[in-house]
Amino acid sequence: MSTVVLLVAASCGDPNCKPGQTACDGSCVDVEADPGNCGSCGHGCAVGEYCSAAVCAANCLAGTSVCGDACVDLERDHDQCGNCGHACASGEVCNGGVCESSCGSNTTCSDHCADLMTDNGDCGACGHVCTRGELCVMGTCSAPPIEHVVLIVEENHTFDSYFGAYCTAPAGSNPSCTTGRGCCEAAPATEPSGSAPIALDDTANEFKDRDHDGVCEVAQIDGGLMDHYVVGSNVMVSLTEGIYTYECSDPNNFAIADASTMQTYWTYADRGALADRYFQPMVGSTSGNDMYLAVAQWQFADNADRPITIGSGCLGPGANATEFGHIATVADLLIGHGATFRMYADGYADAVAAAPACASTAGVFPADCEATERTSAFSTCNYDPSDLPFEYYVQFADNKDHLSDFSQFATDLGAGTLPSFAYIKPRTYTNEHPKWSTISRGVTFVQNVVSAIESSAYAQNTLILLTWDEGGGFYDHVSPPAALGTQYDKDDSGAPVPYGTRVPLIAIGPYAQSGAISHATLEHSSIVRFLEENFLGARYAGALGHRDAAVADLRSLLVPSTQVSP
């Protein structure tokens, strides 16, 4: 009997350590299960977390069980054989959870038995440990195909605002290393005008919405100088009703979150992988940037359009009601090749129940949404269809085959019906959007999603991607890359579409390369390209023919042997 467990390679470092153990401060420990030395010597797990397959997590990964404060493999652990605390006698081996005198048809590896063809801790030979994200197949370590991708989209924060205090390399140093916090640049102590940052916490986040219209972001970026976030970029625009001034510059734009606010996200980055050159695909607000997650190309500026769907009348005035025809999205490609797709939108059930009225005015809202927001027609308690890019396309608009309330996500996890590609979106009051949401509400929402996946049957075959739609007008010190050629993307005037600021992207789960920092230039269309490659095959990379044909994919974030179909 053999149990497959995801493990991280550990070198002995001490001739007295048994295979699979590492010397840490003179003691031999199992870095796969030791909460004080999880993954590496000295890396301790937080209170309430276990060390499971060398990763601190709230739950043990499949194939391991909680014994005390650690996750162990009861099939092969000499000191916890079959049950916690049941140690085999001297000279016995743990074979399939039973203490025996010999391994029979299996191979004896020190004090346990192993099937060298399938055991990740002894793959091909005793002590040959497959890295995290790999499985032992016929005695060779390799990563299995990713069967499910779950994308969580939060809102309006730059890389510096969330990870400027996480990274430790000096700003502008451009480190070439790719593992650990020392391999990404910290935010500078002051921005170009000399101002120091304010502390970004829940209070500062709710204080105001930073101006992040396209005209402001162009002025703030200032041709790549990144010097007009705090001063110098108020923009006057002539409108039919008169002159309107965009107040683009503000000291509150330079804000950096610390560890107490960001601990959950920083932990995800430590145990997963973080992209430090991931940019919002266009300057401007949420909806226009979100469209790149569906079609990898320009559709409209800022939040100029809203879909013609349930709930769209509760978004406030100003946006054009728009429904795009049968334009191919990445979801269409997946479905056409046998994969499955579903959007899980928080609040959608409330919107359906209240339609054609707004959920908030109909008295249908979550108990934890602020009282001041409950009675407004344009409440942040409402479901927002403009945050779901696929809702703009006629084939997906209010299509119950592909759109569910977020509550359905837990049901699908339990029922074994998780789609190949899941798109998850919280309501505004929990999506971290400045003025309308606290950061901690968003963190809690994300944490619940990640924990649900990690404690489900899908833990071993799912890649979780967490990103933010755009930077929200917050400062970032890294200049965006040059715009791609118009053969890949162009705006309504036929001009190239300029990139906006950096936003974070975190890869979470067994396929993520633990502690990796990717310096590859990435953007929302990179996710589209990766979905094409992963579910359709490498020859379909760039199948939509837009930015997905030009950008890098996500493999710089993943374990090197992660398989992509030919």
WOSUL-V937409 format. One line per field, one symbol per residue. ss: DSSP state (A for helix, B for strand, O for the rest). psi: psi as a letter, one per 40 degrees, with the letter a starting at -180 (. if undefined). burial: 1 if it has 9 or more other ideal C-beta (glycine too) atoms within 8 Angstrom, else 0. A space follows every 10 residues. Layout:
ss = ???
psi = ???
burial = ???
This chain:
ss = OOOOOOOOOO OOOOOOOOOO OBBBOOBBBO OOOOOOOOOO OOOOOOOOOB BBOOBBBOOO OOOOBBBOOB BBOOOOOOOO OOOOOOOOOO OOBBBOOBBB OOOOOOBBBO OBBBOOOOOA AAOOOOOOOO OOOOBBBOOB BBOOOOOBBB BBBBOOOOAA AAAOOOOOBO OOOOOOOOBO AAAOBOOOOB OOOOOBOBBO OAAAAAAOOO OOOAAAAAAA AAAAOOOOOO OOOOBBBBBO OBBBBBOOOO AAAOBBOOAA AAAAAAAAAA AOBBBOOBBO OOOOOAAAAA AAAOOOOOOO OOOOBBBOOO OAAAOOOOOB BBOBOOOOOA AAAAAAOOOO BBBBBOOAAA AAAAOOOOOO OOOOOOOOOO AAAAOOOOOO OOOOAAAOAA AABOOOOOOO OOBBBOAAAA AAAAAOOOOO BBBBBOOAAA OOOOOOOOAA AAAAAAAAAA AAAAOOOOOO OBBBBBBBOO OOOOOOOOOO OOOOOOOOOO OOOOOOOOOO OBOOBBBBOO OBOOOBBBOO OBBAAAAAAA AAAAAAOAAA OOOOOOAAAO OOOOAAABOO OOOOOO
psi = hhhhhhihhh ideheeiihe iihhfeihih edeheeghdi hehiiiheii hhfehhieii iheiihhbfi hihedehdeg hdihegiiih eiihhfehhi diebeihhgb eiiihedehd eghdihehhi iheiihhfeh hihiihdhhh hhhaifhidd ddededieii heegieiehi deeihiiidi ideeiiiihh addddedihi hfiddddddd dffedfefdd iefhhhhhid eahhhhgdhh dedghhiadd dedddddddd ebihhefhih eiiaacdddd ddedefihdi ibfdiiigih edefeiidih hhhiaghhid dddddefeii hihhhheddd dddeieiidd deehiidehi deedehdfie eihgdeegdd eehdeehfhe eehiiddddd ddddeffhid hhhhhiidee eehideiidd dddddddddd ddddeieede fhhhhhihdi eeeiiiehhi iiiiieedii adeeiihiia iiiihhhiae ehhheihhei hiadeddddd ddddddidee hfddebdded iiaeeeeihd ehhhi.
burial = 0101111101 0100001011 1111000111 1111101110 1010100011 1111111011 1011101001 1111111101 1001010100 0111101011 0010011010 0111110011 1111011111 1111110000 1110010111 1111111111 1111111010 0000100000 0111111000 1010101111 1101110011 1111111111 1100111111 0111101000 0001010111 0111111100 1111111111 1111111111 1111111111 1111111111 1111111011 1101100010 1110000011 1111101010 1111111101 1111000111 1100110010 0011000011 1111111111 1110011000 0111110110 0110000111 1111111111 1111111110 1111111011 1111010110 0111111111 1111111101 0011000111 1000011111 1111111111 1111111100 0111111111 1111110001 1111011111 1111011110 110110
